[in-house]
Amino acid sequence: MGHQTSFHAPNGGADFLGYRKARNGSTEIVYDDGANRRIIWRVEGTQVNEAQLAEALRNAVGAIKVVPALLTEVGKRAIALERVGA
């Protein structure tokens, strides 16, 4: 991959964002707030620009509201997501 695939909130925050390859070859984004909330999205499409995805996650994890920031960041880059887990 060559790019950073997981990001933690700065300044000791518990929020985590990362992306991974699923068994079927699709790319998934994982969000965990460190307490009780975990959300998984599947990136739609077969061609995923990992650099753009990593940049979106890096920008979102530093926000106060990480999930809305993530959705905004992937939207700016025309990356379509499908929520697959909660």
SULZI-V74074 format. One line per field, one symbol per residue. ss: DSSP state (H for helix, E for strand, L for the rest). phi: phi as a letter, one per 20 degrees, with the letter a starting at -180 (. if undefined). burial: 1 if it has 24 or more other C-alpha atoms within 12 Angstrom, else 0. A space follows every 10 residues. Layout:
# SULZI-V74074
ss: ???
phi: ???
burial: ???
This chain:
# SULZI-V74074
ss: LLLLLEEELH HHLLLEEEEE ELLLLLEEEE EELLLLLEEE EEELLLLLLH HHHHHHHHHH HLLLLHHHHH HHHHHHLLLL EEEEEL
phi: .ndfdbbdgf mnfefccbcb eegenfecdd dbencbcccc ceffneedef ffffffffff feffdffgff ffffffdlee ccfcbc
burial: 0000111110 0000111111 0000001111 1110000011 1110000101 0011111111 1110011001 1011000011 100000
